[in-house]
Amino acid sequence: MPGQSAASLKRKPTLVPYTEEYISWGRYPKVSHRHVHKPAWGDQLSAIFASASHGSLLPYGLGRSYGDSCLNANGALIDCRRLNRILGFDASTGVVRCESGVSFADLVAVFLPKGWFLPVTPGTKFVTVGGAIANDVHGKNHHCAGTFGAHVRQLGLHRSSDGPVVCSPAENPSMFRATIGGLGLTGVIAWADIQLRPVTGAWIDAEVVPFQSLPAFLDLSRESDGRFEYTVAWLDCFAGKSARGIFFRGNHAAETGKAFRLKRGPKLPFALPAWFLNRYVVKAFNSAYYQAHALKKGPSLTSYDSFFYPLDTIRQWNLFYGKQGFLQYQCVIPESNLDALEELLDRIARSGMGSILGVLKKFGNASAAGMMSFPRPGLTLALDFAMRGERTLQLMRSLDQVVEQSGGALYPAKDARMSPAMFEASFPHWRQFASYIDPAMSSSFWRRVTEGQ
Ligand SMILES: Cc1cc2nc3c(=O)[nH]c(=O)nc-3n(C[C@H](O)[C@H](O)[C@H](O)COP(=O)(O)OP(=O)(O)OC[C@H]3O[C@@H](n4cnc5c(N)ncnc54)[C@H](O)[C@@H]3O)c2cc1C
């Protein structure tokens, strides 16, 4: 690849929390793996495929998927985090070539000072490039930039049968589309070329707008989508159908001259007791969050880190939910079916099992970059629920009924329990994708949703 050499792209030390524990972000389910391979170089992957003595294989990034899509119970994982080299950069185009274990935190640390930023980013910077491709992640700019996969120019895929294969829209295009959003099942992504987007600095012209109903949220989305690159809303999920919330929108600011320093936040050292996040605490938090942000309404200059990654401020915040962990429920509902969204919010409010983190966003109309990409036109709602056993699972099954009837879908990256029927409803063409799966690969998620295991 033409451009700057890897040696000239010195990486600042970053704060990627590195754990030896192989769990997912929701800490549910907890499974055992027979072996974890830790390649340091891409050319070690062939030897790993050759040693099939530990059962099926699955690549693992930073474990920021919430459920079991990054787990492979009784099989083996390939921990890709040591494949973390930046291989080259073309400053004239903004295309970076990097290994798949490079994190978004690292990409921002290296390229923001050079005037380049991620084309799409999820709500945490602690994800790897490989993980972001395999879930075809979306961000606050889906309405104008589509998903991360739309900015992957080409990638190097290691398959057990074929060895390294280059995939792009021109070369092996079907395998390229299968690998974007392919849940790590088509092979190990060794490296990728990513198109970055130019920016003038670390600051966002942000605006906070409180709203009191779902139609008001929709009006704000429609009005903002043409003017703001980033839009998202936080929702008070105890408000039921009245759906009050806070709308956040923003654009990269022009040169401000203001210095920015990344702060290291506190770390939650251990899991809090399960009773800590009871319904009264969660309700009080929702109310306080709404009031505090409603007071801050209006424009402000906000750092990219506070705007995109507020949750990264507290490291290991997932321990708030206690030892049993938590589940995230993320669905997309066609916009024409606002009643379904109201019904979901009503069922959640009536269950008393509210969530601290209710996020609502209108996806744009971008066509899917991958065969199994989750984003599609509609409204996506994401909510966290402490795992309280059957009670929690029952609520989620009741939400599934509404999502399925509305013609909606669930997001595999956030899922730990959807049924095969719900998966089929969400991805009716999954059998076509299945023909691209590497025979050496499997995951707990895939076995659960396709074989009911
Ligand atoms: C706080 C928080 C906020 C989030 N916000 C968003 C959001 O706004 N939008 C969104 O879309 N998602 C969001 N997510 C989910 C997260 O972005 C995805 O789950 C992402 O894929 C995690 O990346 P990872 O590197 O941790 O991968 P992992 O979770 O370890 O793995 C994810 C998948 O990628 C596969 N994989 C990993 N590395 C490779 C590789 N080298 N080759 C092939 N396959 C590989 C795995 O097998 C697995 O299927 C959020 C998660 C958290 C914790």
The ligand as an ORCA input file, in Angstrom:
! r2SCAN-3c Opt
* xyz 0 1
  C     -20.589      0.465     25.698
  C     -20.843     -0.169     24.371
  C     -21.463      0.565     23.375
  C     -21.700     -0.017     22.134
  N     -22.304      0.741     21.164
  C     -22.543      0.206     19.951
  C     -23.101      1.000     18.907
  O     -23.390      2.179     19.085
  N     -23.293      0.406     17.695
  C     -22.941     -0.899     17.456
  O     -23.139     -1.374     16.335
  N     -22.415     -1.674     18.437
  C     -22.200     -1.136     19.668
  N     -21.627     -1.912     20.641
  C     -21.276     -3.305     20.330
  C     -19.832     -3.413     19.790
  O     -19.536     -2.329     18.965
  C     -19.720     -4.673     18.927
  O     -20.131     -5.797     19.644
  C     -18.290     -4.892     18.403
  O     -18.340     -5.863     17.394
  C     -17.331     -5.360     19.506
  O     -16.025     -5.457     18.971
  P     -14.914     -6.342     19.699
  O     -13.606     -5.996     19.086
  O     -15.047     -6.209     21.164
  O     -15.320     -7.786     19.199
  P     -15.854     -9.049     20.001
  O     -17.031     -8.641     20.803
  O     -14.729     -9.719     20.703
  O     -16.324     -9.961     18.788
  C     -17.420     -9.535     18.006
  C     -17.536    -10.425     16.760
  O     -16.412    -10.168     15.927
  C     -15.765    -11.383     15.598
  N     -14.351    -11.039     15.427
  C     -13.526    -10.411     16.302
  N     -12.313    -10.270     15.752
  C     -12.365    -10.810     14.512
  C     -11.414    -10.997     13.462
  N     -10.157    -10.583     13.558
  N     -11.825    -11.631     12.348
  C     -13.103    -12.060     12.203
  N     -14.040    -11.909     13.155
  C     -13.667    -11.288     14.298
  C     -16.058    -12.310     16.757
  O     -15.959    -13.666     16.383
  C     -17.481    -11.916     17.087
  O     -18.379    -12.575     16.231
  C     -21.344     -1.368     21.894
  C     -20.733     -2.120     22.904
  C     -20.474     -1.522     24.139
  C     -19.812     -2.339     25.214
*
